[in-house]
Every structure is written in structure tokens, then in C-alpha cells.
Amino acid sequence: MAEPNHKPKKSLARRQKDRREFLRTTAFAAGVISISLLGLVPAVNGRTKRLRPPGALEEQQFLAACIKCGQCVQVCPVEAIELADIFDGAGIGTPFITARAQACDFSCDGLQCVLACPTGALTHEINYPAESRMGLAELVDESICLAVQGQGFKGVARGKAFPGKLRFEEVDRWNPIRLADHPFDLELCDLCVRLCPIEIRIAQCEAGKPPSGDRNQCPPKHAIELRPLDDSDGKARKPVILDGCVGCGVCEMVCPTQPAAITIDYHRTVDTTKGEA
Amino acid sequence: MSYIVESLAQILGRSPRRPSKAELSPAVARIYEEKKLHKMTREEFEKIQAAHAVSRKRHTWRNRRWLTLLAVNLLFVVSYYFDVQMLEGALTASRFVGFHMADLNSALQVMLAYKHMVLNLIIGTTTVLVLWLLLGGRTFCSWVCPYHLVSELTEKIHLWLVQKKWIKNHSFHRGVRTVFYVAFALLALVTGYTVFETLSPTGILSRALIYGPGVALVWVGLLLLFEIFVSRRAWCRYVCPIGVTYGIVGTLSPLRIRYNVVDCHHEGDCRKVCLVPHVLDMTIRGRSPEVNMDIGADCTRCGLCVDICPTGSLKFEIKGLKKIL
């Protein structure tokens, strides 16, 4: 039996209604798609606008892989990581570090943020602080550096109100304390070297006490050192960035000058730019 | 099988299939005949409605659902603030007492953009897939998604404005959600960036709750304004790919709403409260081919229809449970 053609012809009113709905839907679709293209801005930009946490993949890959859950934020003992908002230009919900406010000092030793990352946007291929490549420190303004001027430093770096924290092994291995609670009295300012997490680890290893008792934690290369200035035999010294620098940002955070004489360039790492020595 | 096919077709945007008279089972045809012969009087019906209006049970499922939704979202917040490590992360990906969980749609977007899968993500995605297979798929939408709750509340303003005749609701073709689904998938695949994740009010709200509010909430506000003044529940109904992903999972879930035609008065209160009223098409007189019908998988199992039905014709059902017991 042939199937009779049931479909009654649609009324004019019905057809007009359908037509209006179709047009409305097309406009709606075009609107939503256009707005979503705005979401592409950070990806098109390509270059990172912010210092990413340890283990972060190259920016394009990182933006693809990050699921924006903030588990890295939650595990960080010094709360260095925050999530980007719309106008941070780094992709809504992706993690970044503002080193001057709170750098990553590797207090956790085990790279907790990397372990917490569910997607590998912070690559699981690194296990130790010395293996990370976040950026590269740079002495941006030699003229204001206290060491270059041969000056010492007495008091708390960054002032009493500064909320940033660091772990001091000799104070408390497990709990980072405020930098403001740890005054210094230095003949010559060497905070960037003294507090460098890589240099601290090297010193611990040389003393036979590697971090967490794990010799793998020992960094293979120095990150920063103070060198005598060429034209003087006084006590003035210049901080020089070495091949072991991972770009964690502690030097930028602790630098007592305003603005910081030393900062992190997060478009470079020791792998892309060889240090001076 | 036909349940899965019909559910998928409806999720992708097709209108519900209307059975011809010949397709009605003899039992259901008899019931429709019976109802025609013994029409209920207006007084009788109003009496039933009035009895239900004062019934204690009329918000049972809504209250349970709101409680669950708040509990899940607050668990994230509490875990972080008090560092109790129960549920770490946000709705896009988390760890529940150490076990990885990943939102299926977020995981899909990341896989398309990144084109690699690490073990943690495979574990997290599988766990969540099994969870929602058991719990009903789009159950995520109404029982967990924070945007659903906010949108459900602003919907009341929209309905009030419509009732006052100050605004009109503008519907769209539901198929547009499939267009968006494909568009967001292609955008992730081609650009290597999870574009939808930057727009998703689910992610934005979840992160705002846990990590503190930001400017991104303005976007959520704009969506809500659109829903209040232009189109009822537009994001959930016509855009959100999360709903599609969980909807597809839900086609295989045993947890469903079941419709029984016997006591139904076909007055349509259930369709008026429903986020996805097309799934309740069978409650229109003459459209249910069987006496008992399972509601399609586009249903979010929110239970509003169960609450509002004055005759108990819609109920939560776990398919196959009776056989096992």
C-alpha cells in the first residue's frame, strides 16, 4: 500500500512564523559565534603575557591544554598562582604568577602544581625545581642595584606591609613565613643570590643535606652569582644570571629597590637564550 | 533502541515524533477512548489542582536538587578555604578525595585543542562518564551546574514580565545548539584553543565561587539579562554544548523520568515548568504510543514536572531496577 501523503500544507501564518524563527535563529547564531571569536584573542596573540607556573608548556600548547580548574592554585604553599580574568590577556581561568608580588620559591620541593595538573598543561615530564623553565632573570637596571653601588642592606626587603612569603629552611621547613618577618643585615646586598631557590639548593647539597634528602633535588648548575665589577676593586658587585636560572621570580620579588633592579623575562629561558657563563 | 535514537534526534534539534493513530498500542488507545467518554468536569479538575497546590510534596524534588547543587558547589569552596582537600579544583576538573574527575565537555574541548591525552585526564574523564551514565547524563545540568540555578531564579523574573505582557519570549530553533556544538568543537580543533571554556558560564561561575569574583562575571550577567528580556533560558536551551555532551551520555542511562498516561489530565502544567518541554510532548493528549513512556535524554531530571504533576503521572524511574530486585 502506498503511503498516503499526510503532510498538510502549512498555513501562511505558520510559514511566516517559521521564517521569522529561522531568521531570528540565524542572527542569534551569528551573534554567539562572533562573541566566541573574541575569546580567541589570547590564542592569536600567541606570546605569553604572564609568567606561567613551573612546567608550563610553550604558550600555544599551554592554552590548548589548560582546563582552567585551578588545582595548581590550590596546592601552592606560598599561593603564588592566580587565575586570569578577562582583561589579563592571558586567557580566562588560566594560571599565572606575578613574581614581584609572590614568586614561586619551590617551597613544596616536589612541584605540587605540576603534580596537580590534570591535563599536562604543566608538563609531567619535569620532577625537580631545577628542571623547570619559567623564564629568565635579567638585571634590567644596573644603576639602581644596591650591589652594583656597593651598598649593603639592613631591614626587611619590600617593607613591613609586604604580604609575600618565602620558605626559610632554618626557620621552618614546612611553613613559609612573610618576607616582612625576616629582617636582614647585610654588608653588601646579595638578596637575589642569597634567596635564589636554586642557589639555596646547591648550598644544601654541598653541605650534604639535599632537600627532602633526595640527591636528585640538587641543581646541576648555578643560577646567579655576584661578580666584581671590571673597573673597581671595591666591594661593589654585579649580579650575573647563569645557566641554572629557571625564572622562578624570587629575585624579582625580594629585590629591595623600587622598581626591582632584576626582573623575569618570561619570553626567554636558558634553553632559548644562553646565559653569560 | 528506539529510545536512544529518538532521544538523540531530539537532542540534535528535531521535533518530537508524533505517533499516528495506527501506532498507538491497543491499551493506550483504549485509555484515550475512555478519557473521551468520561470527560472530567472543570470542578473535578480544579479540586485536584487545589489539593495539589497545598500539598507538602509540591517542591520535594526542587528542594532536594537545590540542596544537592549548593552542597556540591560549596564543597569545592569549603575544600579550598579550609584546606580539607575533599573536592579540589573547579567544575571543569577536580579531585574528589584524591580521585581525578574531569568534566566531559571540558575534557573533550581540551582533547580537541591539545590533541594529546595524559593519563590523569583519561582517568578523570572515565570516572565522570561512568558517574553520569549511572546518574542520568544531563542530571549534571540541573543538579550540579551553578549557572542552572542562577538561571532558574532569573527565569522567574522573565516569566513575571511575560505574564505582565511587558515582554515577549523569543524562541529559537533548537537545532542551533547542534550548530554551536559543532562550531565549538571545530574552533577548538582548528585554533588549538578551548574557546568555549572562555565563554562557559558554568566554568566562570564555578571559578568565581572558589577563587573569588572577577570581571568575567559581567559576561554571565549579560547572558542572564538576555534570558530575562529576550529568550527564556536561552543559554541552556539553545547554546550550551555541556548539555549536549551529557545528553548523549544520558541516552544510555537507566535513570529517567517515566510518564504514565492513565491518570494524566493532559493539562500541560509539566510542559510549562520544563526547561526542555519537547521531551514532554507525549503528555499531550493522543501523543503517547504506550501506557508507560520514558522521557527522552534531553531531560535534565530536574524533577519540576514530577513536583507539579497533580496526579503523579510523572515519576523518577531506574530502568531495570525492578527486574533486579
Interface residues (C-beta under 8 A of the other chain):
Chain A: H6 E21 F22 R24 T25 F28 A29 V32 I33 I35 S36 L37 G39 L40 P42 A43 Q60 Q61 L63 A64 A65 C66 I67 K68 C69 G70 Q71 V73 Q74 V75 E82 L83 D85 I86 F87 G91 I92 G93 A116 C117 P118 T119 G120 A121 H124
Chain B: S20 S79 Y80 E88 G89 A90 T92 A93 S94 R95 H100 A102 D103 S106 A107 V110 A113 Y114 K115 H116 V118 N120 L121 G124 H170 S171 F172 H173 G175 V176 V179 F180 A183 F184 L187 T191 G192 Y193 T194 V195 F196 E197 T198 L199 G203 I204 R207 I210 Y211 G214 V215 A216 V218 W219 S231 A234 Y238 V239
